[in-house]
Amino acid sequence: MRTSYRDLDLLRDDRRVPLEYDRHQGTHRLTGPVGSLPLVSLSQGELLAIYFADKVLRQYRGTPFEPDLASAFATVGAAA
């Protein structure tokens, strides 16, 4: 979760993405148009891995396994 907040801070502060937290909805939202962001190139396998990783995290959201899974994905992401 901390990684997500750092990513949002990077988008807002460094990339000047018009982003703010909506307390009523409990989520972040865009408040204006987004300029260009750097492109990220992913292989087909990497894209598929992200898709399935998201499915795994959603399946275990709210369970005792969620913190360990989130930590494992953050560790793998930091090593990449």
PDB file of N, CA, C and O in Angstrom:
ATOM      1  N   MET A   1       0.813  -1.179   0.000  1.00  0.00           N
ATOM      2  CA  MET A   1       0.000   0.000   0.000  1.00  0.00           C
ATOM      3  C   MET A   1       0.868   1.259   0.000  1.00  0.00           C
ATOM      4  O   MET A   1       0.541   2.244  -0.661  1.00  0.00           O
ATOM      5  N   ARG A   2       1.965   1.220   0.737  1.00  0.00           N
ATOM      6  CA  ARG A   2       2.846   2.382   0.764  1.00  0.00           C
ATOM      7  C   ARG A   2       3.406   2.681  -0.618  1.00  0.00           C
ATOM      8  O   ARG A   2       3.576   3.844  -0.986  1.00  0.00           O
ATOM      9  N   THR A   3       3.695   1.625  -1.390  1.00  0.00           N
ATOM     10  CA  THR A   3       4.191   1.819  -2.750  1.00  0.00           C
ATOM     11  C   THR A   3       3.163   2.555  -3.593  1.00  0.00           C
ATOM     12  O   THR A   3       3.524   3.421  -4.390  1.00  0.00           O
ATOM     13  N   SER A   4       1.900   2.226  -3.430  1.00  0.00           N
ATOM     14  CA  SER A   4       0.845   2.910  -4.173  1.00  0.00           C
ATOM     15  C   SER A   4       0.826   4.397  -3.844  1.00  0.00           C
ATOM     16  O   SER A   4       0.701   5.231  -4.740  1.00  0.00           O
ATOM     17  N   TYR A   5       0.949   4.727  -2.571  1.00  0.00           N
ATOM     18  CA  TYR A   5       0.951   6.129  -2.181  1.00  0.00           C
ATOM     19  C   TYR A   5       2.177   6.857  -2.744  1.00  0.00           C
ATOM     20  O   TYR A   5       2.077   8.010  -3.164  1.00  0.00           O
ATOM     21  N   ARG A   6       3.319   6.191  -2.752  1.00  0.00           N
ATOM     22  CA  ARG A   6       4.514   6.803  -3.342  1.00  0.00           C
ATOM     23  C   ARG A   6       4.315   7.030  -4.839  1.00  0.00           C
ATOM     24  O   ARG A   6       4.725   8.058  -5.377  1.00  0.00           O
ATOM     25  N   ASP A   7       3.681   6.062  -5.509  1.00  0.00           N
ATOM     26  CA  ASP A   7       3.406   6.223  -6.938  1.00  0.00           C
ATOM     27  C   ASP A   7       2.470   7.396  -7.185  1.00  0.00           C
ATOM     28  O   ASP A   7       2.688   8.181  -8.108  1.00  0.00           O
ATOM     29  N   LEU A   8       1.434   7.519  -6.371  1.00  0.00           N
ATOM     30  CA  LEU A   8       0.512   8.645  -6.519  1.00  0.00           C
ATOM     31  C   LEU A   8       1.220   9.972  -6.253  1.00  0.00           C
ATOM     32  O   LEU A   8       0.985  10.952  -6.960  1.00  0.00           O
ATOM     33  N   ASP A   9       2.082  10.009  -5.240  1.00  0.00           N
ATOM     34  CA  ASP A   9       2.857  11.227  -4.956  1.00  0.00           C
ATOM     35  C   ASP A   9       3.763  11.576  -6.128  1.00  0.00           C
ATOM     36  O   ASP A   9       3.885  12.747  -6.485  1.00  0.00           O
ATOM     37  N   LEU A  10       4.395  10.582  -6.728  1.00  0.00           N
ATOM     38  CA  LEU A  10       5.263  10.813  -7.877  1.00  0.00           C
ATOM     39  C   LEU A  10       4.468  11.390  -9.045  1.00  0.00           C
ATOM     40  O   LEU A  10       4.898  12.353  -9.680  1.00  0.00           O
ATOM     41  N   LEU A  11       3.313  10.801  -9.324  1.00  0.00           N
ATOM     42  CA  LEU A  11       2.487  11.310 -10.416  1.00  0.00           C
ATOM     43  C   LEU A  11       2.067  12.759 -10.161  1.00  0.00           C
ATOM     44  O   LEU A  11       2.148  13.603 -11.053  1.00  0.00           O
ATOM     45  N   ARG A  12       1.621  13.036  -8.944  1.00  0.00           N
ATOM     46  CA  ARG A  12       1.133  14.371  -8.617  1.00  0.00           C
ATOM     47  C   ARG A  12       2.267  15.394  -8.554  1.00  0.00           C
ATOM     48  O   ARG A  12       2.158  16.474  -9.136  1.00  0.00           O
ATOM     49  N   ASP A  13       3.350  15.064  -7.855  1.00  0.00           N
ATOM     50  CA  ASP A  13       4.401  16.046  -7.577  1.00  0.00           C
ATOM     51  C   ASP A  13       5.450  16.151  -8.681  1.00  0.00           C
ATOM     52  O   ASP A  13       5.834  17.257  -9.060  1.00  0.00           O
ATOM     53  N   ASP A  14       5.913  15.028  -9.198  1.00  0.00           N
ATOM     54  CA  ASP A  14       6.983  15.054 -10.197  1.00  0.00           C
ATOM     55  C   ASP A  14       6.458  15.159 -11.626  1.00  0.00           C
ATOM     56  O   ASP A  14       7.041  15.856 -12.456  1.00  0.00           O
ATOM     57  N   ARG A  15       5.367  14.473 -11.909  1.00  0.00           N
ATOM     58  CA  ARG A  15       4.819  14.463 -13.272  1.00  0.00           C
ATOM     59  C   ARG A  15       3.701  15.476 -13.465  1.00  0.00           C
ATOM     60  O   ARG A  15       3.165  15.615 -14.564  1.00  0.00           O
ATOM     61  N   ARG A  16       3.352  16.182 -12.398  1.00  0.00           N
ATOM     62  CA  ARG A  16       2.325  17.231 -12.439  1.00  0.00           C
ATOM     63  C   ARG A  16       0.976  16.733 -12.974  1.00  0.00           C
ATOM     64  O   ARG A  16       0.291  17.438 -13.715  1.00  0.00           O
ATOM     65  N   VAL A  17       0.611  15.519 -12.590  1.00  0.00           N
ATOM     66  CA  VAL A  17      -0.703  14.976 -12.946  1.00  0.00           C
ATOM     67  C   VAL A  17      -1.719  15.582 -11.984  1.00  0.00           C
ATOM     68  O   VAL A  17      -1.523  15.530 -10.770  1.00  0.00           O
ATOM     69  N   PRO A  18      -2.810  16.160 -12.510  1.00  0.00           N
ATOM     70  CA  PRO A  18      -3.809  16.798 -11.631  1.00  0.00           C
ATOM     71  C   PRO A  18      -4.622  15.746 -10.876  1.00  0.00           C
ATOM     72  O   PRO A  18      -5.673  15.303 -11.339  1.00  0.00           O
ATOM     73  N   LEU A  19      -4.122  15.363  -9.722  1.00  0.00           N
ATOM     74  CA  LEU A  19      -4.652  14.247  -8.958  1.00  0.00           C
ATOM     75  C   LEU A  19      -4.944  14.717  -7.549  1.00  0.00           C
ATOM     76  O   LEU A  19      -4.130  15.412  -6.941  1.00  0.00           O
ATOM     77  N   GLU A  20      -6.107  14.341  -7.023  1.00  0.00           N
ATOM     78  CA  GLU A  20      -6.399  14.672  -5.625  1.00  0.00           C
ATOM     79  C   GLU A  20      -7.225  13.548  -5.001  1.00  0.00           C
ATOM     80  O   GLU A  20      -7.885  12.769  -5.689  1.00  0.00           O
ATOM     81  N   TYR A  21      -7.159  13.499  -3.670  1.00  0.00           N
ATOM     82  CA  TYR A  21      -7.890  12.487  -2.924  1.00  0.00           C
ATOM     83  C   TYR A  21      -9.317  12.960  -2.700  1.00  0.00           C
ATOM     84  O   TYR A  21      -9.539  14.083  -2.249  1.00  0.00           O
ATOM     85  N   ASP A  22     -10.275  12.114  -3.012  1.00  0.00           N
ATOM     86  CA  ASP A  22     -11.695  12.400  -2.797  1.00  0.00           C
ATOM     87  C   ASP A  22     -12.126  11.663  -1.533  1.00  0.00           C
ATOM     88  O   ASP A  22     -12.355  10.453  -1.567  1.00  0.00           O
ATOM     89  N   ARG A  23     -12.237  12.380  -0.423  1.00  0.00           N
ATOM     90  CA  ARG A  23     -12.574  11.766   0.865  1.00  0.00           C
ATOM     91  C   ARG A  23     -13.965  11.135   0.848  1.00  0.00           C
ATOM     92  O   ARG A  23     -14.192  10.108   1.489  1.00  0.00           O
ATOM     93  N   HIS A  24     -14.881  11.738   0.128  1.00  0.00           N
ATOM     94  CA  HIS A  24     -16.251  11.219   0.063  1.00  0.00           C
ATOM     95  C   HIS A  24     -16.281   9.819  -0.568  1.00  0.00           C
ATOM     96  O   HIS A  24     -16.973   8.927  -0.077  1.00  0.00           O
ATOM     97  N   GLN A  25     -15.531   9.638  -1.650  1.00  0.00           N
ATOM     98  CA  GLN A  25     -15.512   8.342  -2.334  1.00  0.00           C
ATOM     99  C   GLN A  25     -14.386   7.442  -1.846  1.00  0.00           C
ATOM    100  O   GLN A  25     -14.359   6.255  -2.171  1.00  0.00           O
ATOM    101  N   GLY A  26     -13.461   7.989  -1.074  1.00  0.00           N
ATOM    102  CA  GLY A  26     -12.359   7.195  -0.542  1.00  0.00           C
ATOM    103  C   GLY A  26     -11.372   6.751  -1.599  1.00  0.00           C
ATOM    104  O   GLY A  26     -10.799   5.666  -1.501  1.00  0.00           O
ATOM    105  N   THR A  27     -11.167   7.586  -2.616  1.00  0.00           N
ATOM    106  CA  THR A  27     -10.253   7.230  -3.698  1.00  0.00           C
ATOM    107  C   THR A  27      -9.621   8.489  -4.284  1.00  0.00           C
ATOM    108  O   THR A  27     -10.067   9.604  -4.012  1.00  0.00           O
ATOM    109  N   HIS A  28      -8.593   8.300  -5.077  1.00  0.00           N
ATOM    110  CA  HIS A  28      -7.987   9.418  -5.786  1.00  0.00           C
ATOM    111  C   HIS A  28      -8.696   9.587  -7.124  1.00  0.00           C
ATOM    112  O   HIS A  28      -9.214   8.627  -7.694  1.00  0.00           O
ATOM    113  N   ARG A  29      -8.709  10.833  -7.616  1.00  0.00           N
ATOM    114  CA  ARG A  29      -9.331  11.077  -8.909  1.00  0.00           C
ATOM    115  C   ARG A  29      -8.576  12.172  -9.636  1.00  0.00           C
ATOM    116  O   ARG A  29      -7.896  13.000  -9.029  1.00  0.00           O
ATOM    117  N   LEU A  30      -8.715  12.154 -10.964  1.00  0.00           N
ATOM    118  CA  LEU A  30      -8.118  13.194 -11.780  1.00  0.00           C
ATOM    119  C   LEU A  30      -8.997  14.433 -11.715  1.00  0.00           C
ATOM    120  O   LEU A  30     -10.223  14.333 -11.717  1.00  0.00           O
ATOM    121  N   THR A  31      -8.363  15.605 -11.657  1.00  0.00           N
ATOM    122  CA  THR A  31      -9.120  16.846 -11.579  1.00  0.00           C
ATOM    123  C   THR A  31      -8.960  17.686 -12.843  1.00  0.00           C
ATOM    124  O   THR A  31      -9.478  18.800 -12.918  1.00  0.00           O
ATOM    125  N   GLY A  32      -8.262  17.169 -13.813  1.00  0.00           N
ATOM    126  CA  GLY A  32      -8.051  17.895 -15.058  1.00  0.00           C
ATOM    127  C   GLY A  32      -7.415  16.994 -16.084  1.00  0.00           C
ATOM    128  O   GLY A  32      -7.179  15.813 -15.829  1.00  0.00           O
ATOM    129  N   PRO A  33      -7.133  17.557 -17.261  1.00  0.00           N
ATOM    130  CA  PRO A  33      -6.516  16.740 -18.312  1.00  0.00           C
ATOM    131  C   PRO A  33      -5.088  16.346 -17.940  1.00  0.00           C
ATOM    132  O   PRO A  33      -4.388  17.074 -17.236  1.00  0.00           O
ATOM    133  N   VAL A  34      -4.679  15.196 -18.423  1.00  0.00           N
ATOM    134  CA  VAL A  34      -3.342  14.670 -18.168  1.00  0.00           C
ATOM    135  C   VAL A  34      -2.483  14.916 -19.394  1.00  0.00           C
ATOM    136  O   VAL A  34      -2.875  14.576 -20.510  1.00  0.00           O
ATOM    137  N   GLY A  35      -1.312  15.506 -19.191  1.00  0.00           N
ATOM    138  CA  GLY A  35      -0.367  15.695 -20.282  1.00  0.00           C
ATOM    139  C   GLY A  35       0.268  14.368 -20.646  1.00  0.00           C
ATOM    140  O   GLY A  35      -0.271  13.309 -20.323  1.00  0.00           O
ATOM    141  N   SER A  36       1.362  14.413 -21.287  1.00  0.00           N
ATOM    142  CA  SER A  36       2.020  13.174 -21.692  1.00  0.00           C
ATOM    143  C   SER A  36       2.792  12.566 -20.519  1.00  0.00           C
ATOM    144  O   SER A  36       3.399  13.274 -19.715  1.00  0.00           O
ATOM    145  N   LEU A  37       2.751  11.277 -20.452  1.00  0.00           N
ATOM    146  CA  LEU A  37       3.517  10.521 -19.465  1.00  0.00           C
ATOM    147  C   LEU A  37       4.485   9.621 -20.225  1.00  0.00           C
ATOM    148  O   LEU A  37       4.221   9.270 -21.375  1.00  0.00           O
ATOM    149  N   PRO A  38       5.594   9.243 -19.608  1.00  0.00           N
ATOM    150  CA  PRO A  38       6.528   8.364 -20.302  1.00  0.00           C
ATOM    151  C   PRO A  38       5.875   7.017 -20.618  1.00  0.00           C
ATOM    152  O   PRO A  38       5.118   6.473 -19.815  1.00  0.00           O
ATOM    153  N   LEU A  39       6.182   6.502 -21.790  1.00  0.00           N
ATOM    154  CA  LEU A  39       5.646   5.205 -22.187  1.00  0.00           C
ATOM    155  C   LEU A  39       6.371   4.086 -21.451  1.00  0.00           C
ATOM    156  O   LEU A  39       7.560   4.189 -21.149  1.00  0.00           O
ATOM    157  N   VAL A  40       5.645   3.032 -21.172  1.00  0.00           N
ATOM    158  CA  VAL A  40       6.210   1.848 -20.546  1.00  0.00           C
ATOM    159  C   VAL A  40       6.055   0.707 -21.526  1.00  0.00           C
ATOM    160  O   VAL A  40       4.946   0.392 -21.958  1.00  0.00           O
ATOM    161  N   SER A  41       7.163   0.091 -21.874  1.00  0.00           N
ATOM    162  CA  SER A  41       7.114  -1.040 -22.799  1.00  0.00           C
ATOM    163  C   SER A  41       7.065  -2.339 -22.016  1.00  0.00           C
ATOM    164  O   SER A  41       7.911  -2.591 -21.158  1.00  0.00           O
ATOM    165  N   LEU A  42       6.075  -3.156 -22.315  1.00  0.00           N
ATOM    166  CA  LEU A  42       5.932  -4.458 -21.667  1.00  0.00           C
ATOM    167  C   LEU A  42       5.837  -5.531 -22.727  1.00  0.00           C
ATOM    168  O   LEU A  42       5.230  -5.337 -23.780  1.00  0.00           O
ATOM    169  N   SER A  43       6.440  -6.658 -22.436  1.00  0.00           N
ATOM    170  CA  SER A  43       6.279  -7.796 -23.335  1.00  0.00           C
ATOM    171  C   SER A  43       4.894  -8.396 -23.104  1.00  0.00           C
ATOM    172  O   SER A  43       4.224  -8.073 -22.123  1.00  0.00           O
ATOM    173  N   GLN A  44       4.480  -9.257 -23.997  1.00  0.00           N
ATOM    174  CA  GLN A  44       3.188  -9.915 -23.844  1.00  0.00           C
ATOM    175  C   GLN A  44       3.170 -10.736 -22.555  1.00  0.00           C
ATOM    176  O   GLN A  44       2.157 -10.765 -21.856  1.00  0.00           O
ATOM    177  N   GLY A  45       4.270 -11.396 -22.238  1.00  0.00           N
ATOM    178  CA  GLY A  45       4.363 -12.189 -21.018  1.00  0.00           C
ATOM    179  C   GLY A  45       4.275 -11.332 -19.766  1.00  0.00           C
ATOM    180  O   GLY A  45       3.624 -11.718 -18.795  1.00  0.00           O
ATOM    181  N   GLU A  46       4.927 -10.170 -19.778  1.00  0.00           N
ATOM    182  CA  GLU A  46       4.863  -9.262 -18.631  1.00  0.00           C
ATOM    183  C   GLU A  46       3.451  -8.732 -18.426  1.00  0.00           C
ATOM    184  O   GLU A  46       2.972  -8.627 -17.296  1.00  0.00           O
ATOM    185  N   LEU A  47       2.796  -8.401 -19.523  1.00  0.00           N
ATOM    186  CA  LEU A  47       1.425  -7.917 -19.429  1.00  0.00           C
ATOM    187  C   LEU A  47       0.503  -8.994 -18.858  1.00  0.00           C
ATOM    188  O   LEU A  47      -0.352  -8.705 -18.021  1.00  0.00           O
ATOM    189  N   LEU A  48       0.676 -10.210 -19.305  1.00  0.00           N
ATOM    190  CA  LEU A  48      -0.113 -11.330 -18.795  1.00  0.00           C
ATOM    191  C   LEU A  48       0.174 -11.565 -17.310  1.00  0.00           C
ATOM    192  O   LEU A  48      -0.737 -11.851 -16.534  1.00  0.00           O
ATOM    193  N   ALA A  49       1.439 -11.443 -16.924  1.00  0.00           N
ATOM    194  CA  ALA A  49       1.804 -11.623 -15.512  1.00  0.00           C
ATOM    195  C   ALA A  49       1.135 -10.561 -14.636  1.00  0.00           C
ATOM    196  O   ALA A  49       0.666 -10.871 -13.541  1.00  0.00           O
ATOM    197  N   ILE A  50       1.086  -9.331 -15.103  1.00  0.00           N
ATOM    198  CA  ILE A  50       0.418  -8.269 -14.341  1.00  0.00           C
ATOM    199  C   ILE A  50      -1.068  -8.550 -14.217  1.00  0.00           C
ATOM    200  O   ILE A  50      -1.658  -8.354 -13.155  1.00  0.00           O
ATOM    201  N   TYR A  51      -1.669  -9.009 -15.300  1.00  0.00           N
ATOM    202  CA  TYR A  51      -3.095  -9.338 -15.285  1.00  0.00           C
ATOM    203  C   TYR A  51      -3.391 -10.397 -14.222  1.00  0.00           C
ATOM    204  O   TYR A  51      -4.312 -10.235 -13.422  1.00  0.00           O
ATOM    205  N   PHE A  52      -2.612 -11.477 -14.215  1.00  0.00           N
ATOM    206  CA  PHE A  52      -2.867 -12.546 -13.255  1.00  0.00           C
ATOM    207  C   PHE A  52      -2.495 -12.139 -11.831  1.00  0.00           C
ATOM    208  O   PHE A  52      -3.147 -12.568 -10.879  1.00  0.00           O
ATOM    209  N   ALA A  53      -1.463 -11.321 -11.673  1.00  0.00           N
ATOM    210  CA  ALA A  53      -1.104 -10.848 -10.338  1.00  0.00           C
ATOM    211  C   ALA A  53      -2.248 -10.026  -9.744  1.00  0.00           C
ATOM    212  O   ALA A  53      -2.556 -10.147  -8.558  1.00  0.00           O
ATOM    213  N   ASP A  54      -2.869  -9.201 -10.566  1.00  0.00           N
ATOM    214  CA  ASP A  54      -4.016  -8.420 -10.108  1.00  0.00           C
ATOM    215  C   ASP A  54      -5.153  -9.338  -9.680  1.00  0.00           C
ATOM    216  O   ASP A  54      -5.793  -9.094  -8.657  1.00  0.00           O
ATOM    217  N   LYS A  55      -5.410 -10.391 -10.449  1.00  0.00           N
ATOM    218  CA  LYS A  55      -6.476 -11.342 -10.108  1.00  0.00           C
ATOM    219  C   LYS A  55      -6.191 -12.019  -8.764  1.00  0.00           C
ATOM    220  O   LYS A  55      -7.093 -12.192  -7.945  1.00  0.00           O
ATOM    221  N   VAL A  56      -4.943 -12.395  -8.547  1.00  0.00           N
ATOM    222  CA  VAL A  56      -4.575 -13.056  -7.291  1.00  0.00           C
ATOM    223  C   VAL A  56      -4.781 -12.105  -6.116  1.00  0.00           C
ATOM    224  O   VAL A  56      -5.361 -12.487  -5.099  1.00  0.00           O
ATOM    225  N   LEU A  57      -4.309 -10.869  -6.253  1.00  0.00           N
ATOM    226  CA  LEU A  57      -4.468  -9.909  -5.157  1.00  0.00           C
ATOM    227  C   LEU A  57      -5.934  -9.647  -4.847  1.00  0.00           C
ATOM    228  O   LEU A  57      -6.313  -9.560  -3.680  1.00  0.00           O
ATOM    229  N   ARG A  58      -6.756  -9.522  -5.873  1.00  0.00           N
ATOM    230  CA  ARG A  58      -8.185  -9.278  -5.637  1.00  0.00           C
ATOM    231  C   ARG A  58      -8.845 -10.463  -4.934  1.00  0.00           C
ATOM    232  O   ARG A  58      -9.698 -10.280  -4.066  1.00  0.00           O
ATOM    233  N   GLN A  59      -8.452 -11.662  -5.308  1.00  0.00           N
ATOM    234  CA  GLN A  59      -9.048 -12.861  -4.728  1.00  0.00           C
ATOM    235  C   GLN A  59      -8.784 -12.954  -3.231  1.00  0.00           C
ATOM    236  O   GLN A  59      -9.615 -13.473  -2.486  1.00  0.00           O
ATOM    237  N   TYR A  60      -7.635 -12.455  -2.785  1.00  0.00           N
ATOM    238  CA  TYR A  60      -7.260 -12.577  -1.382  1.00  0.00           C
ATOM    239  C   TYR A  60      -7.416 -11.276  -0.593  1.00  0.00           C
ATOM    240  O   TYR A  60      -6.984 -11.195   0.556  1.00  0.00           O
ATOM    241  N   ARG A  61      -8.031 -10.258  -1.202  1.00  0.00           N
ATOM    242  CA  ARG A  61      -8.251  -8.982  -0.514  1.00  0.00           C
ATOM    243  C   ARG A  61      -9.128  -9.218   0.719  1.00  0.00           C
ATOM    244  O   ARG A  61     -10.160  -9.884   0.651  1.00  0.00           O
ATOM    245  N   GLY A  62      -8.694  -8.660   1.829  1.00  0.00           N
ATOM    246  CA  GLY A  62      -9.457  -8.788   3.065  1.00  0.00           C
ATOM    247  C   GLY A  62      -9.217 -10.079   3.830  1.00  0.00           C
ATOM    248  O   GLY A  62      -9.846 -10.313   4.862  1.00  0.00           O
ATOM    249  N   THR A  63      -8.313 -10.922   3.334  1.00  0.00           N
ATOM    250  CA  THR A  63      -8.001 -12.167   4.035  1.00  0.00           C
ATOM    251  C   THR A  63      -6.681 -12.003   4.786  1.00  0.00           C
ATOM    252  O   THR A  63      -5.973 -11.017   4.579  1.00  0.00           O
ATOM    253  N   PRO A  64      -6.346 -12.950   5.649  1.00  0.00           N
ATOM    254  CA  PRO A  64      -5.063 -12.866   6.349  1.00  0.00           C
ATOM    255  C   PRO A  64      -3.854 -12.944   5.405  1.00  0.00           C
ATOM    256  O   PRO A  64      -2.746 -12.580   5.800  1.00  0.00           O
ATOM    257  N   PHE A  65      -4.048 -13.410   4.171  1.00  0.00           N
ATOM    258  CA  PHE A  65      -2.952 -13.548   3.213  1.00  0.00           C
ATOM    259  C   PHE A  65      -2.629 -12.246   2.479  1.00  0.00           C
ATOM    260  O   PHE A  65      -1.560 -12.119   1.882  1.00  0.00           O
ATOM    261  N   GLU A  66      -3.538 -11.290   2.518  1.00  0.00           N
ATOM    262  CA  GLU A  66      -3.366 -10.056   1.739  1.00  0.00           C
ATOM    263  C   GLU A  66      -2.055  -9.323   2.046  1.00  0.00           C
ATOM    264  O   GLU A  66      -1.344  -8.960   1.109  1.00  0.00           O
ATOM    265  N   PRO A  67      -1.703  -9.091   3.322  1.00  0.00           N
ATOM    266  CA  PRO A  67      -0.453  -8.354   3.579  1.00  0.00           C
ATOM    267  C   PRO A  67       0.782  -9.072   3.046  1.00  0.00           C
ATOM    268  O   PRO A  67       1.689  -8.433   2.513  1.00  0.00           O
ATOM    269  N   ASP A  68       0.822 -10.399   3.188  1.00  0.00           N
ATOM    270  CA  ASP A  68       1.979 -11.145   2.694  1.00  0.00           C
ATOM    271  C   ASP A  68       2.066 -11.113   1.173  1.00  0.00           C
ATOM    272  O   ASP A  68       3.156 -10.975   0.618  1.00  0.00           O
ATOM    273  N   LEU A  69       0.932 -11.239   0.498  1.00  0.00           N
ATOM    274  CA  LEU A  69       0.926 -11.166  -0.962  1.00  0.00           C
ATOM    275  C   LEU A  69       1.344  -9.782  -1.443  1.00  0.00           C
ATOM    276  O   LEU A  69       2.140  -9.659  -2.373  1.00  0.00           O
ATOM    277  N   ALA A  70       0.814  -8.753  -0.818  1.00  0.00           N
ATOM    278  CA  ALA A  70       1.172  -7.388  -1.201  1.00  0.00           C
ATOM    279  C   ALA A  70       2.669  -7.154  -0.997  1.00  0.00           C
ATOM    280  O   ALA A  70       3.328  -6.534  -1.832  1.00  0.00           O
ATOM    281  N   SER A  71       3.192  -7.649   0.109  1.00  0.00           N
ATOM    282  CA  SER A  71       4.613  -7.513   0.391  1.00  0.00           C
ATOM    283  C   SER A  71       5.455  -8.257  -0.641  1.00  0.00           C
ATOM    284  O   SER A  71       6.469  -7.745  -1.115  1.00  0.00           O
ATOM    285  N   ALA A  72       5.025  -9.468  -0.983  1.00  0.00           N
ATOM    286  CA  ALA A  72       5.767 -10.264  -1.974  1.00  0.00           C
ATOM    287  C   ALA A  72       5.782  -9.559  -3.329  1.00  0.00           C
ATOM    288  O   ALA A  72       6.831  -9.483  -3.969  1.00  0.00           O
ATOM    289  N   PHE A  73       4.641  -9.045  -3.773  1.00  0.00           N
ATOM    290  CA  PHE A  73       4.589  -8.342  -5.063  1.00  0.00           C
ATOM    291  C   PHE A  73       5.418  -7.067  -5.024  1.00  0.00           C
ATOM    292  O   PHE A  73       6.051  -6.712  -6.019  1.00  0.00           O
ATOM    293  N   ALA A  74       5.425  -6.368  -3.883  1.00  0.00           N
ATOM    294  CA  ALA A  74       6.242  -5.155  -3.756  1.00  0.00           C
ATOM    295  C   ALA A  74       7.718  -5.505  -3.823  1.00  0.00           C
ATOM    296  O   ALA A  74       8.498  -4.778  -4.437  1.00  0.00           O
ATOM    297  N   THR A  75       8.110  -6.601  -3.202  1.00  0.00           N
ATOM    298  CA  THR A  75       9.515  -7.036  -3.225  1.00  0.00           C
ATOM    299  C   THR A  75       9.934  -7.380  -4.647  1.00  0.00           C
ATOM    300  O   THR A  75      11.008  -6.982  -5.099  1.00  0.00           O
ATOM    301  N   VAL A  76       9.088  -8.115  -5.347  1.00  0.00           N
ATOM    302  CA  VAL A  76       9.404  -8.469  -6.742  1.00  0.00           C
ATOM    303  C   VAL A  76       9.466  -7.220  -7.604  1.00  0.00           C
ATOM    304  O   VAL A  76      10.343  -7.095  -8.459  1.00  0.00           O
ATOM    305  N   GLY A  77       8.538  -6.294  -7.383  1.00  0.00           N
ATOM    306  CA  GLY A  77       8.526  -5.053  -8.152  1.00  0.00           C
ATOM    307  C   GLY A  77       9.767  -4.210  -7.917  1.00  0.00           C
ATOM    308  O   GLY A  77      10.292  -3.596  -8.845  1.00  0.00           O
ATOM    309  N   ALA A  78      10.236  -4.180  -6.676  1.00  0.00           N
ATOM    310  CA  ALA A  78      11.429  -3.396  -6.356  1.00  0.00           C
ATOM    311  C   ALA A  78      12.693  -4.011  -6.952  1.00  0.00           C
ATOM    312  O   ALA A  78      13.647  -3.299  -7.264  1.00  0.00           O
ATOM    313  N   ALA A  79      12.696  -5.326  -7.108  1.00  0.00           N
ATOM    314  CA  ALA A  79      13.864  -6.007  -7.663  1.00  0.00           C
ATOM    315  C   ALA A  79      13.935  -5.884  -9.181  1.00  0.00           C
ATOM    316  O   ALA A  79      14.991  -6.095  -9.778  1.00  0.00           O
ATOM    317  N   ALA A  80      12.809  -5.542  -9.801  1.00  0.00           N
ATOM    318  CA  ALA A  80      12.777  -5.490 -11.269  1.00  0.00           C
ATOM    319  C   ALA A  80      13.479  -4.272 -11.816  1.00  0.00           C
ATOM    320  O   ALA A  80      13.537  -4.086 -13.031  1.00  0.00           O
TER     321      ALA A  80
END
